[in-house]
Amino acid sequence: MREQEPYRHRGEYERTLYRARNGVMGGVCQGLSTYYDLNVFWVRVAFVFLTLCTGIWPMVFVYIIGLIAMKDEPVMPLETAEDEEFYHSYSGSRSMALQRLKRTFDNLDHRIQRIENAVTTRDFDWDERLNR
């Protein structure tokens, strides 16, 4: 599976820390390796080494925090800043993202209705005939 490339925004790459969907145990190490551009093997080796050196429970606790705090990697690549903003709003609060989509489509529907009203009025027909 091809890894996602971050989109270009104002001439530089924007990177965001995500949990990988194809990771072994939750995708935290895979996400960290992608974010810091490291080999996932060495990130996992460092995690196991730190687990053995600090005791099992502190690193398990850190890993669980990583599972909770890191968002899942988007299914489709994000192409613009607006896509990323929508993804973050959706992953943070689905109801807020749905309300945002509803507002956008309501605004579009209102604009289309105004255009239809302008085109279907009697004044429009006379204006078209006089302008020819």
Protein Blocks (a to p, Z undefined) as FASTA:
>chain_A
ZZdddddeehiacddddddfkbmnoolmmmmmmmnopafklmmmmmmmmmmmnojklmmm
mmmmmmmmpccddfbdcfbfklmmmmmmmmmommlmmmmmmmmmmmmmmmmmmmmmmmmp
mklmmmmmmmZZ
